[in-house]
Amino acid sequence: MLQVNFIRENKERVLAGLATRNYKGERLAIVDEVLALDDRRKSTQTALDAMLANNNKLSKEIGGLYRQGKREEAEGLKAQVESQKGKVKELEATMRQIKTDLTNGLLEIPNVPHPNVPSGNSDEDNEVFQDWDKELLDLGETALPHWELGKKYNLFDFELGVKITGAGFPLFRGKGARLQRGLINFFLDEAAKAGYEEIIPPLLVNEDSARATGQLPDKEGQMYHATKDNLYLIPTAEVPVTNVYRDVIINEKDFPIKMTAHTPCFRREAGSYGKDVKGLNRVHQFDKVEVVQIVHPEKSYEVLKEMVKHVENLLIKLELPYRVLTLCGGDLGFTSALTYDFEVYSAAQKRWLEVSSVSNFETFQSNRLKVRFKGANKKTQLAHTLNGSALALARIVAALLENNQTEEGIKLPAALHRYVGMEVID
C-alpha cells in the first residue's frame, strides 16, 4: 500500500505509473479521491482537536468558577461543554468513516512501477531481459508431452486426482513422488547455501496476513477460502513467511533477513482454459520453494539482482534452457514495483513455461505489514521486501521429463542424482 504522503508528494509519478499499468480515465480518479479524503481527514482532525481543546479549557474554567463561588457562571459553561459533547461524538464518527474510506481507497491503488517496467497490455508485451543464447532442443515429432510420459512411467495420475479431489489436483506416485521430493530438497539445500533460514509456516492464513502481503483485496477470487473459520489456503509461501515480521521493528544490523520455505500452494486459477491448462502446466495444487528477503531500502535492487542470479543458477544446474523476461505494466502484479519472470523451454510442447517470478515490492508490502527499522538518523523507516520462486515444481517437472526423454528412459541431470537416488527414470 502506498503512503498517502508519497502520493501527495509524487502525484505525477504515481499517475504515470498507473498509466504504465493501463489505468485510464475513471480508474485514475482514485488518486484525487484519496487526496481529497486525506484533506477531509486533516480538516476534520483540526476541528475535532480545536473542539476538544476548547472543552478542556472550559472544564478548567468551570472548576475555577466553582471554587470562587460563581456557581451560576460555572453551570452556564458546564451546559456549554455538555452541548459540545454531541458534536465531538459526531466528529469522531465522521473521522472514523473518513479513515475507513481512505484506507479502502489506498488499498485500490497498486504499486508504482519501476522505471525499467515497459508499457504493455498483457504477457505478450513482456520484454526479454536475458535470452537463451544456445540452440533450442529439437526432439522431433515423436517426443511425448509430460502427461503421456507420466502415464508411461507411472509417475503421476490425473484421473485419481479427479476422483479424490477434482481437476487440477494431480496425484504423484512412485518415482514421480521421489522426483518431487528430490527437487524440493535440492532447492532447499541450495537456498541454505545462499544463507536463507528455512521456515515451515502454516498453510492457512488469516485476513490480516493476506491483506498485509497484497493478496487481499486484489486476489481473493484466486484463493481458496475456508469460510467457517475465515482462513485462506496460501497461494504461495510468500504470504506466511513475509508475515513473520509483521508489526516488527527490525534492528538495522540484522539486514538482510533471508528466509526460505517449501509449501504446497493452492490457487483456484479461475478463468484458466485452453492449452495452458494441459497436464501440469496449470494446476490448483503444486509444491514450491520460495525465497523471501527483507532488506535496507538502499540495497533492494542489488538484492533483486542477487535473487535473480540464485534462480538462474538453479536452472543451470538442472540443465534446462531458460530465458528471463521483464514484466510489462499490464502483466505486473498489483504489489510489485519490478518483476522478472523465468521461463524454461519445453521441447515436447515446443513452448516456454513460466517457472519463477522474482519481485521487488519496495515499501508497498512493508507499509501494510508495518515492517520497519531505525536508521542511523534514529528515525523509523519502512524496509523493502522481495520474494522469488526458487522454484515452482509443476512445470519444472514437466520440462525435466520432456526435455530428457530418451529410448532408455528419462535421464536426470547430475545435480539430482543423489537427491532422487537414480540417474534414469525407466
C-alpha positions in Angstrom: 0.0 0.0 0.0 1.3 3.4 -0.9 1.7 6.0 1.8 -0.7 9.0 1.2 2.2 11.5 1.7 4.1 9.7 -1.0 1.1 10.0 -3.3 0.7 13.7 -2.5 4.4 14.5 -3.0 4.8 12.3 -6.1 1.4 12.7 -7.7 2.6 12.9 -11.3 4.9 9.9 -10.8 2.0 7.9 -9.4 -0.3 8.8 -12.3 2.4 8.0 -14.8 2.9 4.6 -13.0 -0.8 3.9 -13.2 -0.7 4.8 -16.9 2.0 2.2 -17.4 -0.4 -0.3 -15.8 -3.0 0.8 -18.3 -5.1 2.7 -15.8 -7.2 5.3 -17.8 -10.0 7.8 -17.3 -12.1 7.0 -14.3 -9.6 4.5 -12.9 -7.1 7.3 -12.4 -9.7 9.3 -10.4 -8.9 7.2 -7.3 -5.7 9.2 -6.8 -7.6 12.5 -6.5 -10.3 10.8 -4.4 -7.6 9.6 -1.9 -6.0 13.0 -1.7 -9.5 14.6 -1.1 -10.2 12.2 1.6 -6.9 12.9 3.2 -7.7 16.7 3.1 -11.0 15.9 4.8 -9.2 13.8 7.4 -6.9 16.7 8.2 -9.6 19.4 8.4 -11.9 17.1 10.5 -9.0 16.3 12.8 -8.2 20.0 13.1 -11.9 20.8 14.0 -12.0 17.9 16.5 -8.8 18.9 18.1 -10.0 22.5 18.5 -13.3 21.4 20.0 -11.6 19.1 22.4 -9.1 21.8 23.4 -11.9 24.3 23.9 -13.8 21.8 26.1 -10.7 21.1 28.2 -10.2 24.9 28.6 -13.8 25.4 29.6 -13.6 22.5 32.1 -10.7 24.1 33.8 -12.6 27.4 34.0 -15.6 25.6 35.4 -13.6 24.3 38.3 -12.2 27.7 39.0 -15.6 29.3 39.0 -17.0 26.7 41.4 -14.0 27.4 43.7 -14.8 31.1 43.5 -18.4 30.5 44.4 -19.6 31.6 40.9 -22.0 28.7 40.6 -24.3 30.3 38.0 -21.5 31.1 35.6 -20.0 27.6 36.2 -23.3 25.9 35.4 -23.6 28.0 32.2 -20.2 26.9 31.0 -21.0 23.3 32.0 -24.1 23.3 29.9 -22.0 24.7 27.0 -19.5 21.8 27.4 -22.3 19.2 27.5 -23.8 20.6 24.3 -20.4 20.3 22.6 -20.0 16.6 23.6 -22.6 15.6 21.0 -20.7 17.5 18.3 -17.5 15.8 19.4 -19.1 12.4 19.0 -20.3 13.4 15.5 -16.9 14.5 14.5 -15.3 11.3 15.9 -17.8 9.2 13.9 -17.1 11.2 10.8 -13.3 10.8 11.4 -13.7 7.0 11.7 -15.6 6.8 8.5 -13.1 9.0 6.6 -10.2 6.9 7.8 -12.0 3.7 6.7 -12.7 5.3 3.3 -9.2 6.5 3.0 -7.7 3.0 3.8 -10.1 1.4 1.3 -9.1 3.9 -1.3 -5.4 3.3 -0.7 -5.9 -0.4 -1.0 -7.2 0.1 -4.6 -4.0 1.7 -5.8 -1.3 -0.6 -7.0 2.4 -0.2 -6.5 4.2 2.4 -8.7 6.2 0.5 -11.4 10.0 0.9 -11.5 11.2 3.0 -14.5 12.5 -0.2 -16.1 9.0 -1.7 -16.4 7.9 -1.5 -20.0 4.5 -0.4 -21.1 2.2 -3.1 -22.4 -1.2 -4.7 -22.1 -0.6 -8.4 -21.4 2.1 -11.1 -21.1 2.5 -10.8 -24.9 4.2 -7.4 -24.3 6.7 -8.6 -21.7 10.3 -7.9 -22.8 13.1 -10.4 -23.0 15.7 -9.3 -20.4 18.0 -12.3 -20.9 17.5 -14.7 -23.8 18.7 -18.3 -24.3 21.8 -18.0 -26.4 22.2 -21.6 -27.5 20.2 -23.7 -29.9 16.9 -24.9 -28.5 16.3 -28.6 -28.1 14.5 -30.4 -31.0 13.3 -33.8 -30.1 11.3 -34.3 -33.3 7.6 -35.0 -33.8 7.7 -38.3 -31.8 8.6 -36.6 -28.5 5.9 -37.2 -25.8 4.4 -34.4 -23.6 4.8 -34.9 -19.9 1.2 -36.0 -19.4 1.9 -39.0 -21.6 5.4 -39.6 -20.0 3.7 -39.6 -16.6 1.4 -42.4 -17.8 4.2 -44.4 -19.5 6.4 -44.4 -16.4 3.6 -44.3 -13.8 4.8 -41.0 -12.3 1.5 -39.2 -11.6 -2.2 -39.8 -12.1 -4.6 -37.1 -13.1 -7.6 -39.3 -13.0 -7.0 -40.4 -9.4 -6.6 -36.7 -8.5 -10.0 -36.0 -10.0 -11.5 -39.0 -8.1 -10.1 -37.8 -4.8 -10.5 -34.1 -5.1 -11.2 -32.7 -8.6 -9.5 -31.5 -11.8 -6.1 -29.8 -11.2 -5.1 -31.9 -8.2 -2.6 -34.4 -9.6 -1.5 -37.4 -7.5 2.2 -38.2 -7.7 3.4 -41.8 -7.0 6.5 -44.0 -7.1 9.4 -42.4 -8.9 7.3 -39.3 -9.6 6.9 -38.7 -5.9 10.6 -39.3 -5.4 11.4 -36.8 -8.1 9.2 -34.2 -6.4 10.8 -34.9 -3.0 14.3 -34.8 -4.5 13.6 -31.4 -6.2 12.3 -29.9 -3.0 15.3 -31.0 -1.0 17.7 -29.8 -3.8 16.0 -26.3 -3.9 16.1 -26.1 -0.1 19.7 -27.1 0.2 20.7 -24.5 -2.5 18.8 -21.8 -0.5 20.5 -22.8 2.7 23.9 -22.5 0.9 22.9 -19.0 -0.1 22.2 -18.0 3.6 18.4 -18.4 3.7 16.8 -19.6 7.0 14.4 -22.4 6.4 10.8 -21.9 7.7 7.9 -24.3 7.9 4.9 -22.0 8.0 1.2 -22.6 8.4 -0.6 -23.4 5.2 -3.7 -21.3 6.1 -3.6 -17.6 6.9 -6.0 -15.0 8.4 -7.3 -11.9 6.6 -4.7 -9.7 8.2 -1.8 -11.8 6.8 -3.4 -12.0 3.3 -4.0 -8.2 3.3 -0.5 -7.4 4.5 1.2 -9.0 1.5 -1.4 -7.8 -1.0 -3.5 -10.9 -1.7 -6.5 -9.0 -0.3 -8.4 -7.2 -1.7 -6.7 -7.9 -5.1 -6.7 -11.7 -5.4 -9.5 -13.0 -3.2 -11.1 -14.7 -6.2 -8.0 -16.8 -6.8 -7.7 -18.1 -3.2 -9.4 -21.0 -1.5 -11.4 -19.6 1.4 -12.3 -21.7 4.5 -15.4 -19.5 5.2 -16.4 -21.0 8.6 -13.1 -20.0 10.1 -12.4 -17.1 7.7 -9.0 -18.5 6.8 -7.3 -18.7 3.4 -5.2 -21.5 1.9 -1.9 -20.0 0.9 -1.3 -19.3 -2.8 2.4 -19.0 -2.1 4.7 -19.3 0.9 5.4 -15.6 0.4 2.3 -14.8 2.4 3.0 -16.6 5.8 6.8 -16.2 5.6 6.8 -12.4 5.0 4.2 -12.0 7.8 6.8 -13.4 10.3 7.9 -9.8 10.5 4.5 -8.1 10.5 4.4 -5.2 13.1 8.1 -5.7 13.9 10.8 -3.0 14.2 14.0 -4.6 12.9 17.5 -3.8 14.1 19.3 -2.4 11.1 22.3 -4.6 11.7 20.1 -7.7 11.1 19.7 -6.8 7.4 19.4 -8.7 5.1 16.8 -11.0 6.6 16.7 -14.1 4.3 14.0 -16.8 4.6 13.0 -19.8 2.5 10.1 -22.3 2.7 8.8 -25.3 0.9 5.0 -25.4 0.9 2.1 -26.7 -1.2 0.4 -23.8 -2.9 -3.3 -23.6 -3.6 -4.7 -21.5 -6.5 -8.2 -21.6 -7.9 -6.9 -20.4 -11.3 -10.4 -19.1 -12.1 -10.8 -18.3 -15.8 -7.9 -20.5 -17.0 -8.6 -22.5 -20.1 -7.0 -23.9 -23.3 -3.6 -25.5 -23.9 -2.1 -23.7 -20.9 -4.0 -25.9 -18.5 -3.0 -29.3 -20.0 -1.3 -31.7 -17.6 1.0 -30.0 -15.1 1.0 -26.7 -17.0 -1.6 -25.2 -14.7 -2.9 -26.9 -11.6 -4.7 -26.0 -8.4 -2.2 -27.5 -6.0 1.5 -27.6 -6.6 4.7 -27.5 -4.5 7.1 -24.6 -4.5 10.2 -23.4 -2.7 10.1 -19.7 -2.0 12.8 -17.3 -1.1 12.0 -14.0 0.8 14.2 -11.1 1.8 13.6 -8.1 3.9 16.3 -5.5 3.3 17.5 -2.0 3.7 15.9 0.2 1.0 19.3 1.3 -0.4 20.1 -2.4 -1.1 16.9 -3.8 -2.5 17.8 -3.6 -6.2 21.2 -5.0 -5.6 19.4 -7.8 -3.7 16.9 -8.3 -6.6 19.9 -9.0 -8.9 21.3 -11.5 -6.4 17.9 -13.3 -6.2 17.6 -13.4 -10.0 21.1 -15.0 -10.1 20.1 -17.5 -7.5 17.2 -18.8 -9.6 19.4 -18.7 -12.7 21.9 -21.0 -11.0 19.2 -23.5 -10.1 18.2 -23.8 -13.8 21.8 -24.1 -14.9 22.3 -27.0 -12.5 19.0 -28.6 -13.8 20.4 -28.2 -17.3 17.2 -26.6 -18.6 17.0 -24.0 -21.4 15.7 -20.8 -19.8 15.1 -17.1 -20.5 14.3 -14.1 -18.3 11.5 -11.6 -19.0 10.8 -8.2 -17.6 7.1 -8.0 -16.9 5.3 -5.1 -18.6 2.9 -2.8 -16.8 -0.2 -4.7 -17.9 1.2 -8.0 -16.6 2.9 -6.7 -13.5 1.5 -7.9 -10.1 -0.5 -5.4 -8.1 2.1 -5.3 -5.3 5.3 -5.4 -7.4 7.5 -2.5 -8.5 9.6 -4.7 -10.8 9.3 -8.4 -11.6 11.5 -10.8 -13.6 9.9 -14.0 -14.8 11.9 -17.1 -15.6 10.7 -19.4 -18.3 12.0 -22.9 -19.3 11.7 -24.4 -22.8 9.6 -27.4 -23.2 11.0 -29.4 -26.1 7.9 -31.6 -26.4 5.3 -28.9 -26.2 7.6 -26.5 -28.2 6.8 -23.6 -25.9 8.1 -21.6 -22.9 6.8 -22.4 -19.4 6.9 -19.9 -16.6 8.6 -21.4 -13.5 9.6 -18.4 -11.4 8.8 -14.8 -10.6 11.3 -12.7 -8.7 10.0 -9.3 -7.5 10.9 -6.2 -5.6 7.9 -4.7 -3.7 9.9 -1.8 -2.3 7.8 -0.4 0.6 4.4 -1.5 -0.8 4.1 -4.6 1.4 6.1 -3.3 4.3 3.7 -0.3 4.7 0.8 -2.8 5.1 3.0 -5.1 7.2 4.4 -2.2 9.3 7.9 -3.8 8.9 10.2 -1.0 10.0 13.7 -0.3 11.1 15.6 2.5 12.8 18.3 4.0 10.6 21.4 5.9 11.5 19.3 9.1 11.9 17.2 7.2 14.6 14.1 7.7 12.5 11.8 4.8 11.9 11.7 3.8 8.2 9.9 1.2 6.2 12.0 -1.8 5.0 11.9 -3.2 1.5 10.5 -6.7 0.8 11.4 -9.1 -2.1 10.5 -12.6 -3.0 11.0 -15.2 -5.6 10.1 -18.8 -6.7 13.1 -21.0 -6.3 11.4 -22.9 -7.8 7.8 -24.0 -8.6 7.8 -27.7 -9.2 4.9 -28.5 -11.5 6.3 -27.0 -14.7 9.9 -27.8 -13.7 8.9 -31.5 -13.5 7.1 -31.1 -16.9 10.2 -29.7 -18.6 12.6 -32.2 -17.0 10.5 -35.1 -18.2 10.0 -33.8 -21.7 13.5 -32.5 -22.4 15.3 -35.5 -21.0 13.3 -38.3 -22.6 15.3 -41.0 -24.5 14.6 -44.5 -25.7 16.3 -45.8 -22.5 14.2 -43.6 -20.2 14.3 -40.1 -18.7 17.9 -39.2 -18.0 18.0 -36.9 -14.9 20.6 -34.0 -14.6 23.6 -34.9 -12.5 22.6 -32.4 -9.8 19.6 -34.5 -8.9 21.1 -38.0 -8.9 21.9 -38.1 -5.1 18.6 -36.4 -4.3 16.4 -38.8 -6.3 18.6 -41.9 -5.8 18.6 -42.7 -9.6 20.1 -41.4 -12.8 17.4 -42.6 -15.1 13.6 -42.9 -14.7 12.7 -46.1 -16.6 
